[in-house]
Amino acid sequence: MNYIVGDLRDQLVHVGAAVVRAGLVVGSGGNLSAREPGADDIWVTGAGTWLDRLDRSDFCRVSIATGAVAGGELPPTTGGPVSAAVPAPRSVDQPAMLRPTSELALHLATYRARSDVNAIVHLHPQTAVLLDALDEPIRLVTTDHAFYLGAIKRTPFYPPGTAEVAAVAAEATRDGTNCVILAQHGCSVLGPTVELAHKRAFYLEEAAALTFRALSLGVADRLPATPIVNLA
Protein backbone atom coordinates (compact mmCIF):
# COMPACT_ATOMS: atom_id res chain seq x y z
CA MET A 1 0.00 0.00 0.00
CA ASN A 2 1.43 3.39 -0.98
CA TYR A 3 -1.33 5.67 0.30
CA ILE A 4 -0.88 7.73 3.44
CA VAL A 5 -1.66 5.73 6.57
CA GLY A 6 -2.39 6.82 10.10
CA ASP A 7 -4.43 9.79 11.27
CA LEU A 8 -7.48 10.39 9.05
CA ARG A 9 -6.83 14.12 9.16
CA ASP A 10 -3.46 13.60 7.49
CA GLN A 11 -5.16 11.60 4.75
CA LEU A 12 -7.72 14.36 4.21
CA VAL A 13 -4.94 16.97 4.14
CA HIS A 14 -3.38 14.92 1.33
CA VAL A 15 -6.69 14.86 -0.57
CA GLY A 16 -7.16 18.61 -0.21
CA ALA A 17 -3.73 19.41 -1.60
CA ALA A 18 -4.10 16.86 -4.41
CA VAL A 19 -7.48 18.05 -5.70
CA VAL A 20 -6.34 21.68 -5.80
CA ARG A 21 -3.06 20.74 -7.48
CA ALA A 22 -5.00 18.74 -10.09
CA GLY A 23 -7.29 21.70 -10.80
CA LEU A 24 -10.48 20.07 -9.57
CA VAL A 25 -11.21 23.00 -7.27
CA VAL A 26 -9.87 26.41 -6.37
CA GLY A 27 -9.41 27.81 -2.89
CA SER A 28 -12.05 26.61 -0.49
CA GLY A 29 -14.28 25.05 -3.17
CA GLY A 30 -15.31 21.99 -1.23
CA ASN A 31 -15.09 20.15 2.08
CA LEU A 32 -13.89 16.77 3.30
CA SER A 33 -14.74 14.32 6.06
CA ALA A 34 -13.85 10.85 7.30
CA ARG A 35 -14.45 8.48 10.18
CA GLU A 36 -12.99 5.27 11.47
CA PRO A 37 -15.13 2.28 10.44
CA GLY A 38 -18.10 2.03 12.78
CA ALA A 39 -17.21 5.24 14.62
CA ASP A 40 -19.94 7.55 15.91
CA ASP A 41 -18.15 10.74 14.94
CA ILE A 42 -16.29 12.25 11.99
CA TRP A 43 -13.44 14.60 11.27
CA VAL A 44 -14.68 17.35 8.93
CA THR A 45 -13.00 20.44 7.51
CA GLY A 46 -13.68 23.74 9.19
CA ALA A 47 -15.62 26.62 7.66
CA GLY A 48 -13.68 28.70 5.17
CA THR A 49 -10.60 26.46 5.12
CA TRP A 50 -8.53 26.38 1.92
CA LEU A 51 -8.21 22.79 0.76
CA ASP A 52 -4.55 23.10 -0.21
CA ARG A 53 -3.55 24.67 3.12
CA LEU A 54 -5.04 22.21 5.59
CA ASP A 55 -3.39 20.80 8.68
CA ARG A 56 -4.77 18.85 11.63
CA SER A 57 -5.97 22.01 13.36
CA ASP A 58 -8.36 22.73 10.47
CA PHE A 59 -10.69 19.83 11.31
CA CYS A 60 -13.61 19.55 13.72
CA ARG A 61 -14.74 16.35 15.39
CA VAL A 62 -18.53 16.08 15.11
CA SER A 63 -21.04 13.52 16.36
CA ILE A 64 -22.91 11.84 13.49
CA ALA A 65 -26.03 11.25 15.58
CA THR A 66 -26.42 14.70 17.14
CA GLY A 67 -24.30 17.10 15.08
CA ALA A 68 -22.60 18.21 18.28
CA VAL A 69 -19.04 19.47 17.93
CA ALA A 70 -16.53 18.02 20.37
CA GLY A 71 -16.52 20.37 23.33
CA GLY A 72 -19.78 22.08 22.41
CA GLU A 73 -22.89 22.13 20.27
CA LEU A 74 -23.66 23.71 16.93
CA PRO A 75 -25.94 26.74 16.96
CA PRO A 76 -29.51 25.77 15.96
CA THR A 77 -30.34 26.13 12.25
CA THR A 78 -33.62 26.90 10.53
CA GLY A 79 -32.90 24.97 7.36
CA GLY A 80 -31.25 27.94 5.67
CA PRO A 81 -27.58 28.24 4.77
CA VAL A 82 -25.11 28.19 7.62
CA SER A 83 -22.66 31.06 7.52
CA ALA A 84 -19.45 30.07 5.78
CA ALA A 85 -17.52 33.07 7.00
CA VAL A 86 -13.89 32.43 7.77
CA PRO A 87 -13.47 32.03 11.54
CA ALA A 88 -11.59 34.70 13.43
CA PRO A 89 -7.83 34.11 13.35
CA ARG A 90 -6.69 31.80 16.12
CA SER A 91 -3.97 32.94 18.47
CA VAL A 92 -2.19 31.67 21.54
CA ASP A 93 -3.72 34.40 23.69
CA GLN A 94 -7.27 34.16 22.38
CA PRO A 95 -7.99 30.91 20.52
CA ALA A 96 -11.18 30.82 18.49
CA MET A 97 -13.39 27.76 18.22
CA LEU A 98 -13.30 26.45 14.68
CA ARG A 99 -16.74 25.98 13.17
CA PRO A 100 -17.42 23.00 10.88
CA THR A 101 -18.01 23.56 7.19
CA SER A 102 -21.35 25.08 6.20
CA GLU A 103 -22.03 21.77 4.38
CA LEU A 104 -21.89 19.76 7.61
CA ALA A 105 -25.52 18.67 7.20
CA LEU A 106 -24.71 17.08 3.84
CA HIS A 107 -21.93 14.99 5.37
CA LEU A 108 -23.97 13.93 8.40
CA ALA A 109 -27.05 12.98 6.36
CA THR A 110 -24.97 10.79 4.07
CA TYR A 111 -23.23 8.98 6.91
CA ARG A 112 -26.61 8.34 8.51
CA ALA A 113 -27.91 6.89 5.23
CA ARG A 114 -24.81 4.77 4.49
CA SER A 115 -23.21 2.81 7.30
CA ASP A 116 -20.58 1.51 4.83
CA VAL A 117 -19.26 4.98 3.97
CA ASN A 118 -16.21 6.19 5.88
CA ALA A 119 -15.12 9.14 3.73
CA ILE A 120 -16.87 11.91 1.80
CA VAL A 121 -15.18 14.20 -0.69
CA HIS A 122 -17.45 17.12 -1.56
CA LEU A 123 -15.95 19.31 -4.30
CA HIS A 124 -16.95 21.97 -6.83
CA PRO A 125 -15.28 20.53 -9.97
CA GLN A 126 -15.79 22.76 -13.00
CA THR A 127 -16.26 20.24 -15.81
CA ALA A 128 -18.67 17.94 -13.99
CA VAL A 129 -20.81 20.86 -12.84
CA LEU A 130 -20.76 22.46 -16.31
CA LEU A 131 -21.97 19.28 -18.01
CA ASP A 132 -24.78 18.95 -15.49
CA ALA A 133 -25.82 22.57 -16.10
CA LEU A 134 -25.97 21.75 -19.83
CA ASP A 135 -28.10 18.67 -19.05
CA GLU A 136 -25.37 16.40 -20.38
CA PRO A 137 -24.73 13.13 -18.55
CA ILE A 138 -21.13 12.20 -17.82
CA ARG A 139 -20.10 9.25 -19.98
CA LEU A 140 -18.06 6.39 -18.54
CA VAL A 141 -15.38 6.26 -21.20
CA THR A 142 -12.85 3.83 -19.71
CA THR A 143 -12.98 0.67 -17.65
CA ASP A 144 -11.53 2.66 -14.74
CA HIS A 145 -14.55 4.96 -14.87
CA ALA A 146 -16.95 2.03 -14.96
CA PHE A 147 -15.16 0.18 -12.15
CA TYR A 148 -14.62 3.05 -9.74
CA LEU A 149 -17.65 5.24 -10.45
CA GLY A 150 -20.47 2.97 -11.54
CA ALA A 151 -23.73 4.93 -11.53
CA ILE A 152 -23.55 8.73 -11.39
CA LYS A 153 -26.71 10.37 -10.10
CA ARG A 154 -27.80 13.99 -10.56
CA THR A 155 -29.94 15.93 -8.09
CA PRO A 156 -31.96 19.14 -8.55
CA PHE A 157 -30.72 22.47 -7.26
CA TYR A 158 -31.10 23.46 -3.64
CA PRO A 159 -29.09 26.23 -1.97
CA PRO A 160 -25.77 25.07 -0.50
CA GLY A 161 -25.74 24.49 3.24
CA THR A 162 -29.45 23.77 3.52
CA ALA A 163 -31.30 20.80 4.94
CA GLU A 164 -32.82 20.25 1.49
CA VAL A 165 -29.53 19.75 -0.35
CA ALA A 166 -28.34 17.47 2.44
CA ALA A 167 -31.50 15.36 2.16
CA VAL A 168 -31.41 14.90 -1.63
CA ALA A 169 -27.68 14.15 -1.61
CA ALA A 170 -28.09 11.48 1.05
CA GLU A 171 -31.16 9.95 -0.58
CA ALA A 172 -29.34 9.67 -3.91
CA THR A 173 -26.69 7.48 -2.27
CA ARG A 174 -29.01 5.25 -0.27
CA ASP A 175 -29.06 2.53 -2.96
CA GLY A 176 -25.25 2.27 -3.00
CA THR A 177 -24.51 5.08 -5.46
CA ASN A 178 -21.13 6.64 -4.65
CA CYS A 179 -21.03 9.61 -7.04
CA VAL A 180 -23.65 12.38 -6.99
CA ILE A 181 -23.70 15.62 -8.98
CA LEU A 182 -25.51 18.43 -7.17
CA ALA A 183 -26.99 20.84 -9.71
CA GLN A 184 -25.09 24.15 -10.08
CA HIS A 185 -23.11 23.28 -6.99
CA GLY A 186 -20.67 20.37 -6.99
CA CYS A 187 -20.28 16.68 -6.39
CA SER A 188 -20.42 14.34 -3.45
CA VAL A 189 -18.14 11.31 -3.77
CA LEU A 190 -18.10 8.52 -1.21
CA GLY A 191 -15.91 5.61 -0.24
CA PRO A 192 -15.20 3.05 2.47
CA THR A 193 -11.76 4.65 2.75
CA VAL A 194 -10.32 8.10 2.13
CA GLU A 195 -8.16 6.64 -0.62
CA LEU A 196 -11.10 5.22 -2.59
CA ALA A 197 -13.16 8.40 -2.25
CA HIS A 198 -10.10 10.32 -3.47
CA LYS A 199 -9.73 8.03 -6.51
CA ARG A 200 -13.41 8.35 -7.35
CA ALA A 201 -13.24 12.14 -7.25
CA PHE A 202 -10.35 12.09 -9.72
CA TYR A 203 -12.02 9.61 -12.06
CA LEU A 204 -15.30 11.55 -11.97
CA GLU A 205 -13.66 14.72 -13.23
CA GLU A 206 -11.59 12.76 -15.77
CA ALA A 207 -14.77 11.19 -17.15
CA ALA A 208 -16.38 14.63 -17.27
CA ALA A 209 -13.38 16.08 -19.11
CA LEU A 210 -13.42 13.31 -21.72
CA THR A 211 -17.17 13.74 -22.15
CA PHE A 212 -16.68 17.46 -22.70
CA ARG A 213 -14.00 16.82 -25.33
CA ALA A 214 -16.27 14.39 -27.16
CA LEU A 215 -19.10 16.92 -27.10
CA SER A 216 -16.76 19.64 -28.39
CA LEU A 217 -15.82 17.36 -31.30
CA GLY A 218 -19.45 16.54 -31.95
CA VAL A 219 -18.91 12.82 -31.44
CA ALA A 220 -20.32 12.20 -27.95
CA ASP A 221 -23.11 10.07 -29.41
CA ARG A 222 -20.49 7.75 -30.86
CA LEU A 223 -19.00 6.87 -27.46
CA PRO A 224 -19.74 3.20 -26.77
CA ALA A 225 -21.07 2.08 -23.41
CA THR A 226 -18.20 0.84 -21.27
CA PRO A 227 -18.87 -2.56 -19.69
CA ILE A 228 -18.31 -2.83 -15.96
CA VAL A 229 -15.47 -5.25 -15.33
CA ASN A 230 -13.78 -6.62 -12.25
CA LEU A 231 -10.28 -5.15 -12.15
CA ALA A 232 -9.27 -6.81 -8.89
N, C-alpha and C positions, 0 to 999 in steps of 0.2 A: 504494500500500500504506500503510495507516495503523496497522499493528501495530508494536510495538517491534522494532527491528532491532539487530544488534550482538551483544554477548556473550550467550550462551545463559543464563547465570545471571541477567542482567537480565530476560530474557523469563520465566523461571521465577518470579522475584520478583513480576513483574506478575500471573502466574497465581495465585500464593498469595494475594496481597492481594484479587484479584477474586473468588475462590471463597469466601473468608470473608465479604467484603462482601455477596455475593449469598446468603449463608445456606446454602451447600452443605455447609459443615463448620464446626466450632468448634475454636478452639485449634490443636492439633497433629494434627487428625484426618485425616491423609493424608501423602503424600510425593510428590515430583516428581523427574523426571530428564530429561535430554536429551543428545544427542550431535550432533556435526557429521556429515553424511552420510558413511558409510563409515569413520568413526573407530573406533578400537579401545578407546576409553574413554568414560565418561559423566561428567557432572556430576550429582550426586544430593544431595538434602537431607540434612543431618545429623540424628542421633538427637535427638529431643525438641524440634526446632525448631518454633516457631509459624509457621504458613503466612502470616499477615498481618504478620509482623515480620522477614521474611527480608532479608538483604543478601548480597553476594558471599561474605562470610566464612562463611556458613552452608552452603556446599556442599563436598562431597568429590569429588575426581576418582578414579574407580575403573576398573580394567581390566575389560573385559567378559569376556575369556577366563579370567583367573585370579582375579578378585575382589580383587586387591591394590589397596590404597589408595596413591595417590601418596606416596612417601616411606616406605612401610612395608607390612605385610601385615595382613590381618584375623586376629584370633584364630581358631583352628579351632572349628568348630561340630559338634554331634552330631545335627543335624536338629531340635533343639528351638528354642524362641523365643530370639532374640538379645535381650539386655537393651536396653530402650528408655529407660533412665534418662538424664536430662538430663546432658550432660557437665559437668565442673567448670567454673566460670566462667573464661574466658580473661583473662589480664592481661598487661601489658607485661613484668613481671618473671618470670612463670611461665606461659607460654602452654600451654594444654592441646591435645592433638591431638583434633580433632573426629572422632567416629565417624560412619560412615554410618548412615542409617535402619535400623531393625531389619527393614524389608521389602526390604533390598538384594537378597536372593536372588530375590524376585519380579521386580524390574526386570531383573536380569542374565539370568534364564531367558527372559524375553520377548524381550530383544534378541537372544539366541542363536537363538531360534526364528524371528524375523522380521527379516531383514536390511533390510527397507524401513521399519522403524519407527525414528524418530529422537527421539521424545518419548513419555513415559508419565506420565499424571496418575492417581495412585492416591488416591482420596478415600473418605470415609465419609459419603456423602450420605444423609440421613435417609429421604426418601420412597422412593428406589430400594431401599434395604435393607429398609424396612418391607414394601413390596409383595412382595419376594422371600420374606421370612419368612412372609407370608400365602399363599405359593404362587400369587401373581398375576403373570402376565407383564406387562411394561410394553408398552402399546400405542403404536404409531407413529401419532400423531394427525394430524400435519401433514406436508406435503411436505418441510419442513426436517428433521423427524425421520427420514423415510425416506431422504433424500439423505445426511445426515451420519452417521447411526447405522447404518442397514442392520440386519443381524442383531444381536440382543443375546443373548448366551449366559449361562447361569447354572451355577455350579459348586457342588458340595457343600461343607459346612463342613470346614475344617481350621484349626487354631490359627494365628493371625497370626504371621508371622516364621519359619515352618517351611519345610523343604524341600518338604513335601507341598503346601502352598498355592501355593508358587512353581511347582511342576510342573503342577498342574491349571490355573492361570491361563495359563501359557505354552502348554500344549497346546490350550486353548480358542481361542487366537488363531492357531494354526498355519495354519488354512485361510483366513486373511484377515480374520477377525472382529476388529473394533476396539473393541468394548464388551463387557465381561465383568462380571457381578455375582457377587461372592464371598459366599456365604451367611453371613448374620449378621456381616458384616465390612465390605464396601465395594464399590467398583468399580475396575476397571482400564481406562482409556481411552487409546487409542493414536493416534498420528498420524505422518505423515512430517515434520511441523513442530510446534513448540510451539503455534503459533496454531491449527492444526487440532485438535490434542488438546484444547486449551482449549475450542474451540467444541463439540466432541463432549461434553465433560463437562457443559457448560451445557445442551445439548439433551437429554442423557440425563435429567437431573433435571427439566427442563421436561416431558418426555414422562411421567415418573413422576408428577409433580404433576397433570397432566391426567388420567392414568389413575385416580389416587386420587379426584379429584373425580367422575369418571364412576361409579366404584364407590360413592361416598358417595350419589350420586343414584339408584343402582340402575339405571343405564342403560349400564353398561360393555359389555354384550352387544350393544348397538345401535351401537357405534362401527364404522364401515366400515373395511375394510382400506385403507390409504393406498398407492397405487401409487408405486413408485420412479420418479422422473423425473430427467432431466438438467437441473440448474439452471444449468449453465455458460453 
